[in-house]
Every structure is written in C-alpha cells, then in structure tokens.
Amino acid sequence: MRTDKELLVKGLKYVGFTVGLMFLAPFVLYQAFKNQEHGAYIPVLIIGLVLAIAAIGFGFYTIKTFMQALFGKKPKN
C-alpha cells in the first residue's frame, strides 16, 4: 500500500482550516463573555459556539482524511 498524496495534501489543507478555527473560536467566545452587557452578546456567543463545534468536527474529519491517505480504505470481503 502506498500513501495517497492527493488525499494527504487535502488533509493538510484541512489542518490549516482546523487550526484557524481552533484559534478563532476561543477568541470570539472570549469577546462575547467580556462584553455581556452589550446588545450583540447573544449573536456573538452563538457564532463562537458554532465555530467551536465546527473546529471539533473538522478536527475529526481531518484525522479521518489522514488515516485514509496513509492506510487506505479497507476492502470489503
């Protein structure tokens, strides 16, 4: 079995996107909690929570993509 280089490059792109979300989500949540008396508190909090959930989801998808690139799909017997 050989490494699927195209899928590996795709996984590296997902890593960059995931890392970006991992830094952006806590920043947005921090800004929301810092400004609780502001009128835009609830929308910013919701955006931060969605970004955090997306970061977790993309993290799992990235790991799945790397595993498929390195080990390939299992053949059905």
N, C-alpha and C positions, 0 to 999 in steps of 0.2 A: 504494500500500500504506500502511496505517495501522498504528500501534502498537496491539497488543492490550493494553489497560490492565489487564484482569483477570490476564492471564499475567504482566505486569510486576509487579503487586502480589505475586503468588505468588513471583516471583523475588526480590523484596525481602525477603519472609519467609524464604526460603532463605538469603539473605545473612546475616541476623541469626543464624540457626541455625549457619551455617558459621563465622562469626566466633567465636561462642561455643565451638564445638568446637576452633577453632584456638588459643584461649587455654587451654581446659581440658586438652587432650591433653598439651601440654608440661609443664603443672603436675603432672599425675598421673604422668607419666614421671619428672619430677624427684624427686617424693616417693618413688617406687619405688627409684630409684638411690641416694637419700640414706639409705634405711633397708634396705640389703641384708641385714643380719643379722637383721632382723625376720622373723617367721614368715609374714607376709602379703605378702612381697616378690613372689613369683611371681604371685598373683592380681592384685595392683595393677599389676604390669608388663604382664600380659595385657590388663587393662582399658585401660591407657594406650595400648598398641599398637592395640587395636581402635578407640579414639577417634581416634587419629592417622589410621588408614586411612579411617575414616568422614569425617573432615574433608577429606581429599583427594577422596574420592568425591563428597561434597556440593559441593565446590568446582567440580568438572567439571559436575555436574548443574545447578548454579546458572548457570554460564556458558551451558550449553545452553538453559536456560529463558529467559535474557535474549536470546539470539540468536533464538529462536523468537518472542519477544514483539516484538522490534524489526524483524526481517526476514521473519517468517512462514515457513511450511513451503514447501518447494519443490514446485511442481506437477509431477506425473509426466506426461511427454509420450510 
